[in-house]
């Protein structure tokens, strides 16, 4: 599960780096004041404790007057996603409690770091022709890690959970509130079972129970999400079309730092969407995007192809596959073979590594548990999380409409309800969610890839900026000189620029991801205002054939050519 989570929402106020001294290491990410970062030294394998490794963690001390004695301990998912960057976000979410963010052993802010660029590069290489050999890449990574002394058998859920238990004891908290998301929900359930006195409450966001065979379910989960989003027919049409004739998309390899031509088939599109739909903003715009792709708008594949590379550098693949190969892959059948290249890639890595199969834990707890799920989640759908939550002895489940994976990151209502639960785990609140509907319907957008291209290369918007500036100058000059046609030509040009800019700005504020699909439909309607400006400017030129009027007319005509032939 390549989780590409947007963390721009993680800190709502500018953080500061925490001072450090002595043997305390500096925090590797921006954290709020009052935060200390450190390492927990643990055995790499507790059944062979000679070799030691370090697990990174951060502790933010609450300054609230009513500070509670039991903190919130949080771990990100992945496996192998980092946690510390959310310290500030979580300290604002739980202002009256200390917040502990703990890394997974082998992840970015632990030692050693189990990076595996070989397999990451090979996964991206599935978009090349011929596709890269993932098994061979996995062999090279395994050999390199072995030379560094790494024993991959020590990197599994059981050991990661034991690290969390050991950290509570080292920090001296009598109990704390466990908070896991996605993969780490499995970790936190193991922690609650292994350390029952230490678990005051458990929050499971996007719960991944051991009873679920994630790989075997992946295809159905994606199809179900497409159906819930109302885009099943369009999705089938888009994937069928691209399987028959794959598209060529130029994107950048973030590992090599080079551009290459990616070949995107329908199955590749399905793989990318299975990952991209983790984000609520993507789910909101997906019906419009897939509907346009079904009609042949292949320019919309550009942001999707770029997202693949971004996802491959989001976490450490050595750790990711060490966990998956021991705790997940062996419990799946992989029959029939998946259409998703990430699924087949993980199986190829695990076949090459031949790590031992983990012993199922089937963890449970008597602590109060709050399980939250997203309506559009393609990875931990409520179809599986709800019954798993209902099987726990002291748990309750809640589905959040219009949310996807990692609900708390995007839903203010979910954050409020999680806070209410941690404050009083025995109280069951039924307050409704009032989060805004961010869904973008196909008719809301005029499909175009221009805004995304401009976001990557802002100079591409120069014709629009030049037209707006020329219109403003024409308005002022025409008004001062009493030339009505010129003034009205400038006024309509300024009005167009203002209305178009305001519409795009409003859309970005509602759902910035929508700009990867197009612009508000009203922007296309406003085109007639720009055309009227050009007509008035041309009429002014007929009356006063001087260089200012000539310049304004040329700019207006050039803008309309750019607008109709490239932007729209």
C-alpha positions as CSV (number, residue, x, y, z in Angstrom):
1,X,0.0,0.0,0.0
2,X,1.9,3.1,-1.2
3,X,0.3,5.8,0.9
4,X,0.9,9.2,-0.5
5,X,-0.5,11.5,2.2
6,X,-0.6,15.2,1.7
7,X,0.8,16.7,4.9
8,X,0.4,20.4,4.1
9,X,-2.5,20.3,6.6
10,X,-0.3,18.9,9.3
11,X,0.7,22.2,10.9
12,X,-1.7,25.1,11.0
13,X,0.8,27.5,12.7
14,X,4.5,27.9,11.8
15,X,6.6,25.5,13.8
16,X,9.9,26.1,15.4
17,X,12.9,23.8,15.8
18,X,13.3,22.6,19.4
19,X,16.5,23.4,21.1
20,X,18.6,20.5,22.1
21,X,21.7,19.9,24.1
22,X,24.0,17.2,25.5
23,X,23.2,13.8,24.0
24,X,19.7,14.7,22.8
25,X,19.6,14.6,19.0
26,X,18.0,17.5,17.1
27,X,14.5,16.8,15.7
28,X,14.8,15.9,12.0
29,X,11.6,17.7,11.1
30,X,10.0,21.0,12.2
31,X,8.2,20.5,15.5
32,X,6.5,22.9,18.0
33,X,8.3,24.3,21.0
34,X,8.3,22.0,23.9
35,X,9.1,19.0,21.8
36,X,12.1,16.7,22.4
37,X,13.3,14.0,20.0
38,X,15.3,11.0,20.9
39,X,16.0,7.4,20.2
40,X,14.9,4.2,21.9
41,X,17.5,1.5,21.8
42,X,16.1,-2.0,21.3
43,X,17.2,-5.4,20.0
44,X,16.9,-5.9,16.3
45,X,15.4,-9.3,17.1
46,X,14.2,-10.0,20.6
47,X,14.9,-13.7,20.2
48,X,18.5,-12.8,19.3
49,X,19.2,-9.6,21.3
50,X,22.8,-9.0,20.6
51,X,22.5,-6.5,17.8
52,X,20.9,-3.2,18.8
53,X,19.0,-0.7,16.6
54,X,17.4,2.7,17.4
55,X,13.8,3.7,17.1
56,X,13.1,7.4,16.7
57,X,10.4,9.2,18.6
58,X,9.3,12.7,19.7
59,X,7.6,13.9,22.8
60,X,5.7,17.1,23.0
61,X,4.9,18.3,26.5
62,X,1.5,20.0,26.9
63,X,1.5,23.4,28.6
64,X,-2.3,23.4,29.3
65,X,-3.3,24.2,32.8
66,X,-5.6,21.2,32.9
67,X,-2.9,18.9,31.4
68,X,-4.0,15.2,31.6
69,X,-1.5,12.6,32.8
70,X,-2.1,10.1,30.0
71,X,-0.7,11.2,26.6
72,X,-1.6,10.3,23.1
73,X,0.9,8.0,21.3
74,X,0.7,8.1,17.5
75,X,2.3,6.1,14.7
76,X,1.7,6.5,11.0
77,X,0.9,3.7,8.6
78,X,2.5,2.5,5.5
79,X,4.1,0.3,6.6
80,X,7.2,2.6,6.7
81,X,5.6,6.0,6.7
82,X,7.1,8.6,9.0
83,X,5.3,10.0,12.1
84,X,7.2,12.9,13.6
85,X,6.1,15.5,11.1
86,X,2.6,15.2,12.6
87,X,3.7,16.2,16.1
88,X,2.5,19.8,15.7
89,X,-0.8,18.8,14.2
90,X,-1.5,16.3,16.9
91,X,-0.5,18.7,19.7
92,X,-3.1,21.1,18.4
93,X,-5.6,18.3,18.2
94,X,-5.0,17.2,21.8
95,X,-3.9,20.5,23.5
96,X,-4.4,19.2,27.1
97,X,-2.2,16.0,26.6
98,X,1.4,15.2,25.9
99,X,1.8,13.8,22.4
100,X,4.3,11.1,21.6
101,X,5.0,10.3,17.9
102,X,6.9,7.1,17.4
103,X,8.6,5.9,14.3
104,X,8.7,2.4,13.0
105,X,12.0,0.6,13.3
106,X,13.8,0.9,10.0
107,X,11.9,3.9,8.8
108,X,13.2,7.4,7.9
109,X,13.9,8.7,11.4
110,X,15.1,5.5,12.9
111,X,18.5,3.8,12.6
112,X,19.3,1.9,10.5
113,X,17.1,3.2,7.7
114,X,15.8,0.4,5.5
115,X,15.6,2.3,2.2
116,X,15.4,0.2,-0.9
117,X,15.7,2.5,-4.0
118,X,16.3,-0.6,-6.1
119,X,12.8,-1.9,-5.7
120,X,11.2,1.6,-5.7
121,X,12.9,2.2,-9.1
122,X,11.7,-1.1,-10.4
123,X,8.1,-0.4,-9.4
124,X,8.2,2.9,-11.3
125,X,9.8,0.9,-14.1
126,X,6.5,-1.0,-14.5
127,X,5.5,2.1,-16.6
128,X,8.5,1.5,-18.9
129,X,8.7,-0.9,-21.8
130,X,10.0,-3.5,-21.2
131,X,9.0,-3.3,-17.5
132,X,11.8,-3.5,-14.9
133,X,12.6,-6.8,-13.2
134,X,11.3,-6.3,-9.7
135,X,12.6,-9.7,-8.3
136,X,16.2,-8.9,-9.5
137,X,16.0,-5.4,-7.9
138,X,14.8,-6.9,-4.7
139,X,17.7,-9.3,-4.7
140,X,20.2,-6.4,-5.0
141,X,18.5,-4.5,-2.2
142,X,18.5,-7.6,0.1
143,X,22.2,-8.2,-0.6
144,X,23.1,-4.6,0.2
145,X,21.1,-4.6,3.4
146,X,22.7,-7.9,4.4
147,X,26.2,-6.4,3.9
148,X,25.2,-3.6,6.3
149,X,24.3,-6.2,8.9
150,X,20.5,-5.9,8.7
151,X,18.5,-8.9,9.5
152,X,15.1,-8.4,7.9
153,X,13.5,-10.9,10.1
154,X,13.5,-8.3,12.9
155,X,11.3,-5.9,11.0
156,X,7.8,-7.0,11.5
157,X,4.6,-6.0,13.3
158,X,5.4,-8.0,16.5
159,X,8.7,-6.3,17.0
160,X,7.3,-2.8,16.1
161,X,4.6,-3.3,18.7
162,X,7.1,-4.4,21.3
163,X,9.0,-1.1,20.6
164,X,5.9,0.9,21.5
165,X,5.4,-1.1,24.7
166,X,9.1,-0.5,25.6
167,X,8.8,3.2,24.9
168,X,6.0,3.7,27.4
169,X,8.0,2.0,30.1
170,X,11.1,4.1,29.3
171,X,9.1,7.4,29.3
172,X,7.4,6.5,32.6
173,X,3.8,7.0,31.6
174,X,1.4,4.7,33.6
175,X,-1.0,4.6,30.6
176,X,-1.6,6.3,27.4
177,X,-4.0,6.5,24.5
178,X,-3.0,4.6,21.4
179,X,-3.7,6.2,18.0
180,X,-3.0,4.2,14.8
181,X,-3.9,4.9,11.2
182,X,-4.0,2.3,8.4
183,X,-1.1,-0.2,8.9
184,X,-0.3,1.1,12.4
185,X,-3.9,0.2,13.6
186,X,-2.6,-3.4,13.5
187,X,0.4,-2.3,15.5
188,X,-1.7,-0.5,18.1
189,X,-4.0,-3.5,18.5
190,X,-1.0,-5.7,19.2
191,X,0.3,-3.1,21.7
192,X,-3.1,-3.0,23.5
193,X,-3.1,-6.8,23.8
194,X,0.5,-7.0,24.9
195,X,0.3,-4.1,27.4
196,X,-3.3,-4.0,28.7
197,X,-2.5,-1.9,31.7
198,X,-0.9,0.8,29.5
199,X,-3.8,1.2,27.1
200,X,-6.4,3.7,28.4
201,X,-8.1,3.9,25.0
202,X,-7.4,3.0,21.4
203,X,-8.2,5.0,18.3
204,X,-8.1,3.1,15.0
205,X,-8.4,5.3,11.9
206,X,-8.8,3.2,8.7
207,X,-8.5,-0.1,10.5
208,X,-6.5,-2.9,8.9
209,X,-7.4,-6.1,10.9
210,X,-5.4,-9.2,10.7
211,X,-8.5,-11.1,9.5
212,X,-8.5,-9.2,6.2
213,X,-6.5,-10.5,3.2
214,X,-5.6,-7.1,1.8
215,X,-4.0,-8.2,-1.4
216,X,-6.7,-10.6,-2.4
217,X,-9.3,-7.9,-1.6
218,X,-7.6,-5.1,-3.4
219,X,-9.4,-5.5,-6.8
220,X,-12.8,-5.7,-5.2
221,X,-12.1,-2.8,-2.9
222,X,-11.2,-0.6,-5.9
223,X,-14.3,-1.7,-7.9
224,X,-16.5,-1.0,-4.8
225,X,-15.1,2.5,-4.4
226,X,-15.6,3.3,-8.1
227,X,-19.2,2.2,-7.6
228,X,-19.8,4.2,-4.5
229,X,-18.4,7.3,-6.3
230,X,-20.8,6.7,-9.1
231,X,-18.1,6.2,-11.8
232,X,-18.1,2.4,-12.3
233,X,-19.1,2.6,-16.0
234,X,-16.8,5.4,-16.8
235,X,-13.9,3.7,-15.0
236,X,-14.5,0.5,-16.9
237,X,-14.6,2.5,-20.2
238,X,-11.4,4.4,-19.4
239,X,-9.4,1.3,-18.4
240,X,-10.7,-0.7,-21.4
241,X,-9.8,2.1,-23.8
242,X,-6.3,2.5,-22.4
243,X,-5.7,-1.3,-22.3
244,X,-6.5,-1.3,-26.0
245,X,-4.2,1.7,-26.7
246,X,-1.9,2.7,-23.9
247,X,-1.0,6.4,-23.6
248,X,2.5,7.8,-23.6
249,X,3.1,10.4,-20.8
250,X,6.3,12.2,-20.0
251,X,7.0,12.2,-16.3
252,X,10.0,12.5,-14.0
253,X,11.8,9.7,-12.2
254,X,12.4,11.2,-8.7
255,X,15.1,8.7,-7.9
256,X,17.2,9.2,-10.9
257,X,16.1,12.8,-11.4
258,X,15.4,12.3,-15.1
259,X,12.4,12.5,-17.4
260,X,11.2,9.5,-19.2
261,X,8.2,8.4,-21.3
262,X,5.8,6.3,-19.3
263,X,3.4,3.9,-20.9
264,X,0.1,4.0,-19.1
265,X,-2.4,1.2,-19.8
266,X,-5.8,0.8,-18.3
267,X,-4.4,-1.6,-15.6
268,X,-1.8,1.0,-14.8
269,X,-4.6,3.6,-14.5
270,X,-6.4,1.3,-12.1
271,X,-3.2,0.8,-10.0
272,X,-2.6,4.6,-9.8
273,X,-6.2,5.3,-8.9
274,X,-6.1,2.6,-6.2
275,X,-3.4,4.6,-4.5
276,X,-4.6,8.1,-5.4
277,X,-8.1,7.5,-4.0
278,X,-6.6,7.4,-0.5
279,X,-6.9,11.2,-0.5
280,X,-10.4,12.7,0.0
281,X,-9.7,15.5,-2.4
282,X,-8.8,13.0,-5.2
283,X,-11.9,11.0,-4.4
284,X,-14.0,14.1,-4.6
285,X,-12.8,14.9,-8.1
286,X,-12.4,11.3,-9.4
287,X,-15.8,11.1,-11.1
288,X,-15.0,14.2,-13.2
289,X,-11.5,12.9,-13.9
290,X,-12.4,9.4,-14.9
291,X,-15.4,10.6,-16.9
292,X,-13.0,12.8,-18.9
293,X,-10.5,10.0,-19.3
294,X,-13.2,7.7,-20.6
295,X,-13.8,10.3,-23.4
296,X,-10.1,10.4,-24.4
297,X,-8.7,13.3,-22.3
298,X,-5.3,11.7,-21.9
299,X,-3.8,15.0,-20.7
300,X,-5.3,14.2,-17.3
301,X,-2.9,11.3,-17.0
302,X,0.0,13.7,-16.4
303,X,-0.7,14.5,-12.8
304,X,-1.5,10.8,-12.1
305,X,1.8,9.7,-13.6
306,X,3.7,12.3,-11.6
307,X,2.0,11.1,-8.5
308,X,3.5,7.6,-8.9
309,X,7.0,8.9,-8.6
310,X,6.1,11.0,-5.6
311,X,4.6,8.0,-3.8
312,X,7.7,5.9,-4.4
313,X,9.8,8.3,-2.3
314,X,7.3,8.7,0.5
315,X,8.6,5.8,2.6
316,X,11.4,3.2,3.0
317,X,10.7,0.2,0.8
318,X,13.1,-2.1,2.6
319,X,11.0,-1.8,5.8
320,X,7.8,-1.8,3.8
321,X,8.5,-5.1,2.1
322,X,10.0,-6.7,5.2
323,X,6.7,-6.2,7.1
324,X,4.5,-7.1,4.1
325,X,6.5,-10.3,3.3
326,X,6.2,-11.6,6.9
327,X,2.8,-10.3,8.0
328,X,0.6,-9.9,4.9
329,X,1.7,-11.5,1.7
330,X,1.9,-15.1,3.1
331,X,-1.8,-15.0,4.1
332,X,-3.1,-14.2,0.6
333,X,-3.6,-16.5,-2.4
334,X,-2.9,-14.0,-5.3
335,X,-5.3,-16.0,-7.4
336,X,-6.2,-14.8,-9.9
337,X,-3.2,-12.6,-10.7
338,X,-4.0,-9.0,-9.9
339,X,-4.3,-6.3,-12.6
340,X,-2.5,-3.9,-10.2
341,X,1.3,-3.8,-10.7
342,X,1.9,-2.8,-7.0
343,X,0.2,-6.1,-5.9
344,X,2.3,-8.2,-8.3
345,X,5.4,-6.2,-7.4
346,X,5.0,-6.9,-3.7
347,X,4.5,-10.6,-4.4
348,X,7.7,-10.7,-6.6
349,X,9.8,-9.1,-3.8
350,X,8.5,-11.5,-1.2
351,X,9.1,-14.5,-3.5
352,X,12.7,-13.3,-3.9
353,X,13.3,-12.6,-0.2
354,X,11.7,-15.7,1.2
355,X,11.2,-14.3,4.7
356,X,9.5,-16.5,7.4
357,X,5.7,-16.3,7.7
358,X,4.6,-14.5,10.9
359,X,2.5,-16.2,13.5
360,X,-1.0,-14.7,13.6
361,X,-1.7,-12.8,16.8
362,X,-5.5,-12.2,16.5
363,X,-5.0,-9.3,19.0
364,X,-7.9,-8.0,21.0
365,X,-8.3,-5.7,24.0
366,X,-10.7,-4.8,26.7
367,X,-9.8,-1.1,26.4
368,X,-12.4,1.2,24.8
369,X,-11.8,1.4,21.0
370,X,-13.0,3.9,18.6
371,X,-12.8,2.8,14.9
372,X,-13.3,5.4,12.2
373,X,-13.6,4.8,8.4
374,X,-14.0,6.7,5.3
375,X,-16.9,6.2,2.8
376,X,-14.5,6.3,-0.2
377,X,-11.6,4.4,1.3
378,X,-10.3,1.9,-1.3
379,X,-7.7,0.2,1.1
380,X,-9.5,-0.3,4.4
381,X,-13.2,-0.1,3.2
382,X,-16.0,0.0,5.8
383,X,-17.1,-3.3,4.3
384,X,-14.3,-4.9,6.3
385,X,-13.6,-2.4,9.0
386,X,-17.1,-2.3,10.4
387,X,-17.5,-6.0,11.1
388,X,-13.9,-6.1,12.5
389,X,-14.8,-3.3,14.9
390,X,-18.0,-5.0,15.9
391,X,-16.1,-8.1,16.8
392,X,-14.1,-6.3,19.4
393,X,-15.5,-6.5,23.0
394,X,-15.6,-2.7,23.8
395,X,-15.5,-0.9,20.5
396,X,-17.7,1.4,18.4
397,X,-17.4,2.2,14.7
398,X,-18.3,5.3,12.7
399,X,-18.2,5.9,9.0
400,X,-17.5,9.5,7.8
401,X,-19.2,10.5,4.6
402,X,-17.1,11.8,1.8
403,X,-13.9,10.8,3.6
404,X,-11.3,8.4,2.3
405,X,-8.2,6.9,3.9
406,X,-6.6,8.5,7.1
407,X,-9.9,10.2,7.9
408,X,-8.5,12.4,10.7
409,X,-6.1,14.2,8.3
410,X,-8.9,15.8,6.2
411,X,-12.0,15.7,8.4
412,X,-12.4,18.3,11.1
413,X,-15.4,16.5,12.4
414,X,-13.4,13.2,12.8
415,X,-10.7,15.1,14.7
416,X,-13.4,16.5,17.0
417,X,-15.0,13.2,17.6
418,X,-11.6,11.5,18.2
419,X,-10.9,14.2,20.8
420,X,-14.2,13.6,22.5
421,X,-13.6,9.9,22.6
422,X,-10.1,10.3,24.2
423,X,-11.5,12.8,26.7
424,X,-14.1,10.4,27.8
425,X,-13.9,6.9,26.2
426,X,-17.0,5.7,28.0
427,X,-19.2,8.5,26.5
428,X,-20.8,7.8,23.2
429,X,-21.6,11.1,21.4
430,X,-23.9,11.2,18.5
431,X,-23.3,14.7,17.3
432,X,-23.6,15.0,13.5
433,X,-20.7,15.8,11.1
434,X,-21.0,19.1,9.3
435,X,-17.9,18.9,7.1
436,X,-18.4,20.6,3.7
437,X,-19.2,18.6,0.7
438,X,-16.1,18.9,-1.5
439,X,-17.4,16.6,-4.3
440,X,-16.7,18.0,-7.8
441,X,-19.3,16.7,-10.3
442,X,-18.4,16.3,-13.9
443,X,-20.6,19.2,-15.0
444,X,-18.9,21.5,-12.6
445,X,-15.7,21.5,-14.6
446,X,-14.4,22.4,-18.0
447,X,-11.8,19.7,-18.6
448,X,-8.3,21.0,-19.4
449,X,-4.8,20.1,-18.4
450,X,-3.6,23.7,-18.6
451,X,-3.9,24.6,-14.9
452,X,-1.8,21.6,-13.9
453,X,0.9,22.5,-16.5
454,X,0.8,26.1,-15.2
455,X,1.3,24.9,-11.6
456,X,4.5,23.2,-12.7
457,X,5.7,26.0,-15.0
458,X,4.0,29.3,-13.9
459,X,5.5,31.2,-16.9
460,X,2.9,29.4,-19.0
461,X,0.3,31.8,-17.6
462,X,2.2,34.8,-19.0
463,X,-0.4,35.5,-21.8
464,X,-3.2,35.7,-19.2
465,X,-1.1,38.1,-17.0
466,X,-0.2,40.2,-20.0
467,X,-3.8,40.5,-21.1
468,X,-5.0,41.5,-17.6
469,X,-2.2,44.1,-17.3
470,X,-2.9,45.5,-20.8
471,X,-6.6,45.7,-20.1
472,X,-6.0,47.6,-16.9
473,X,-3.7,50.1,-18.6
474,X,-6.2,50.5,-21.5
475,X,-9.0,51.1,-18.9
476,X,-7.1,53.8,-17.1
477,X,-5.7,55.5,-20.2
478,X,-9.0,55.4,-22.0
479,X,-10.8,56.9,-19.0
480,X,-8.2,59.7,-18.6
481,X,-8.3,60.6,-22.3
482,X,-12.0,60.3,-22.7
483,X,-11.9,57.4,-25.2
484,X,-15.0,55.4,-24.3
485,X,-14.4,52.4,-26.6
486,X,-10.9,51.9,-25.3
487,X,-12.0,52.4,-21.7
488,X,-14.9,49.9,-22.1
489,X,-12.5,47.4,-23.9
490,X,-10.2,47.6,-20.9
491,X,-13.0,47.4,-18.4
492,X,-14.4,44.2,-20.0
493,X,-10.9,42.7,-20.1
494,X,-10.3,43.5,-16.4
495,X,-13.7,42.1,-15.6
496,X,-12.9,38.9,-17.4
497,X,-9.6,38.5,-15.7
498,X,-11.1,39.2,-12.3
499,X,-14.1,36.8,-12.7
500,X,-11.9,34.0,-14.1
501,X,-9.3,34.4,-11.4
502,X,-11.9,34.5,-8.7
503,X,-13.6,31.3,-10.0
504,X,-10.3,29.4,-10.1
505,X,-9.3,30.7,-6.7
506,X,-12.6,29.6,-5.2
507,X,-12.2,26.2,-6.7
508,X,-8.7,25.9,-5.3
509,X,-10.0,26.8,-1.9
510,X,-12.7,24.2,-2.1
511,X,-10.6,21.4,-3.6
512,X,-7.1,22.2,-5.1
513,X,-6.9,18.8,-6.7
514,X,-9.7,19.8,-9.0
515,X,-7.3,22.0,-10.9
516,X,-5.6,18.9,-12.1
517,X,-8.8,18.1,-14.0
518,X,-9.8,21.5,-15.2
519,X,-11.3,24.9,-14.4
520,X,-14.9,25.8,-13.2
521,X,-17.4,25.7,-16.1
522,X,-18.1,29.3,-15.5
523,X,-14.6,30.2,-16.7
524,X,-15.5,29.0,-20.2
525,X,-18.6,31.1,-20.1
526,X,-16.6,34.1,-19.1
527,X,-14.7,33.7,-22.4
528,X,-17.4,35.8,-24.1
529,X,-16.4,38.7,-21.9
530,X,-12.8,38.4,-23.1
531,X,-14.1,38.2,-26.7
532,X,-16.1,41.4,-26.1
533,X,-13.1,43.1,-24.8
534,X,-11.1,42.2,-28.0
535,X,-14.0,43.5,-30.2
536,X,-14.1,46.8,-28.3
537,X,-10.4,47.1,-28.4
538,X,-10.4,46.5,-32.2
539,X,-13.1,49.1,-32.6
540,X,-11.0,51.6,-30.6
541,X,-8.1,50.8,-32.9
542,X,-10.2,51.8,-36.0
543,X,-10.7,55.2,-34.5
544,X,-7.2,55.9,-33.1
545,X,-4.5,54.0,-35.0
546,X,-1.7,54.7,-32.6
547,X,0.8,52.4,-31.0
548,X,-1.1,52.0,-27.6
549,X,-4.2,50.8,-29.4
550,X,-2.2,48.6,-31.8
551,X,-0.4,47.0,-28.8
552,X,-3.7,46.4,-26.9
553,X,-5.3,44.9,-30.0
554,X,-2.3,42.6,-30.7
555,X,-2.3,41.4,-27.0
556,X,-6.1,40.8,-27.0
557,X,-5.9,38.8,-30.3
558,X,-2.9,36.8,-29.1
559,X,-4.5,36.1,-25.8
560,X,-7.7,34.7,-27.4
561,X,-5.6,32.5,-29.6
562,X,-3.7,31.2,-26.5
563,X,-7.0,30.8,-24.6
564,X,-8.9,28.8,-27.2
565,X,-6.1,26.7,-28.6
566,X,-4.1,25.9,-25.5
567,X,-5.9,26.8,-22.2
568,X,-9.4,25.6,-23.0
